[in-house]
């Protein structure tokens, strides 16, 4: 997994509408790039809604928020519509963006091993450098982790 001080890898992916999205298009802005396992699950919904509820504060601090999961475009569209999310979600169905950031890893649950998303947030500065990696995400209080008072 990438660490603070490293350049954030650029990516070319599709957002919830099938439109191209890349990290490079946000050059000059700070980015909250957050990886989460699945749309419409309790933790992922809490995290997305916390970012939504504090979106004005995040934008005032200069941040663009981008979510990434392996869900497809249709699932992302439904998730955005259901919770009025004001930021794009990347449909990383082939795990390409996950692989670039090291968030697609072997996980264990109830004694079973499987590959899955490790919930992680990368804070990226205007020059494309990773300034912080949040590995222990508090889904209901995630904005407080991004913008500590």
C-alpha positions in Angstrom: 0.0 0.0 0.0 1.1 3.5 -0.7 2.3 5.9 2.0 2.3 9.6 2.7 5.1 11.4 0.8 4.7 9.2 -2.4 3.2 10.5 -5.6 -0.4 9.4 -6.0 -0.7 7.1 -9.1 -2.8 8.6 -11.9 -5.6 6.4 -13.1 -8.0 6.3 -16.0 -11.4 4.9 -15.0 -15.1 5.4 -15.4 -17.5 7.1 -13.0 -21.1 6.2 -12.2 -22.2 7.6 -15.6 -19.6 5.8 -17.6 -17.7 9.0 -18.1 -13.9 9.0 -18.0 -12.3 10.1 -14.8 -8.7 10.4 -13.9 -6.7 11.8 -11.0 -4.9 14.1 -13.4 -8.0 16.1 -14.1 -8.0 17.2 -10.5 -4.5 18.6 -10.6 -4.4 21.9 -8.7 -7.1 20.6 -6.2 -6.7 18.6 -3.1 -8.4 15.2 -3.3 -10.0 12.8 -0.8 -9.8 9.5 -2.6 -11.6 6.9 -0.5 -11.8 3.2 -1.2 -14.8 1.3 0.2 -16.1 -2.2 -0.2 -19.7 -2.0 -1.4 -22.6 0.4 -2.1 -25.6 0.2 0.3 -23.9 -1.6 3.1 -24.1 -0.1 6.6 -20.5 1.0 7.0 -20.1 2.2 3.4 -23.4 4.1 3.6 -22.4 5.8 6.9 -19.1 6.8 5.4 -20.6 8.2 2.2 -23.3 10.1 4.2 -20.8 11.6 6.6 -18.8 12.9 3.6 -22.0 14.1 2.0 -23.2 15.9 5.2 -19.8 17.7 5.4 -19.3 18.2 1.7 -19.4 22.0 2.0 -16.7 22.0 4.7 -14.5 19.7 2.6 -14.9 21.9 -0.5 -14.2 25.0 1.6 -10.9 23.3 2.6 -10.2 22.8 -1.1 -11.0 19.1 -1.3 -12.7 17.2 -4.1 -14.1 13.9 -2.9 -14.0 10.7 -5.1 -15.2 7.3 -3.9 -13.9 4.0 -5.4 -15.5 0.6 -5.1 -15.7 -2.5 -7.3 -19.5 -2.0 -7.8 -20.7 -1.3 -11.3 -22.0 2.0 -12.7 -25.7 1.1 -12.2 -25.1 0.3 -8.5 -23.3 3.6 -8.1 -26.1 5.5 -9.8 -28.6 4.0 -7.4 -26.4 4.6 -4.4 -25.9 8.3 -5.4 -29.6 8.8 -6.1 -30.7 7.1 -2.8 -28.4 9.1 -0.6 -28.0 12.3 -2.7 -24.3 12.0 -2.9 -22.7 15.1 -4.4 -19.4 13.5 -5.5 -18.4 11.0 -8.2 -18.0 7.3 -7.6 -15.5 5.2 -9.6 -16.8 1.9 -10.9 -13.5 -0.1 -10.5 -15.0 -3.4 -11.7 -11.6 -4.7 -12.9 -9.8 -3.6 -9.6 -7.3 -1.6 -11.7 -7.5 1.5 -9.4 -7.5 -0.7 -6.3 -4.3 -2.4 -7.5 -2.6 0.9 -8.1 -3.2 2.0 -4.6 -2.8 -1.4 -2.9 -6.3 -1.6 -1.5 -7.2 -4.9 -3.1 -5.9 -7.4 -0.6 -6.4 -10.8 1.0 -9.0 -10.6 3.7 -10.2 -13.0 6.3 -13.7 -13.2 7.7 -15.2 -16.1 9.7 -12.2 -18.3 8.9 -12.6 -17.8 5.1 -10.0 -16.0 3.0 -10.9 -13.9 0.0 -9.7 -10.9 -2.0 -11.5 -7.7 -1.2 -11.3 -3.9 -0.7 -9.4 -2.7 2.4 -11.3 0.5 3.4 -8.6 3.2 3.1 -8.6 7.0 2.3 -5.8 8.8 0.6 -5.5 12.6 1.0 -3.7 14.0 -2.0 -2.4 17.5 -2.4 -2.6 19.9 -5.4 0.6 18.5 -6.8 -0.6 14.9 -6.8 1.4 13.9 -3.7 -0.1 11.7 -1.0 -0.2 13.8 2.2 -1.9 11.2 4.5 -3.2 7.7 4.4 -6.1 6.9 6.7 -6.1 3.2 7.3 -8.4 3.0 10.4 -11.4 4.7 8.9 -14.2 5.7 11.3 -17.2 5.4 8.9 -19.5 7.7 11.0 -16.9 10.3 11.7 -14.7 10.2 8.6 -14.8 13.9 7.8 -13.3 14.6 11.3 -10.4 12.3 10.3 -9.9 14.3 7.0 -10.4 17.7 8.6 -9.2 17.5 12.2 -10.3 20.6 14.1 
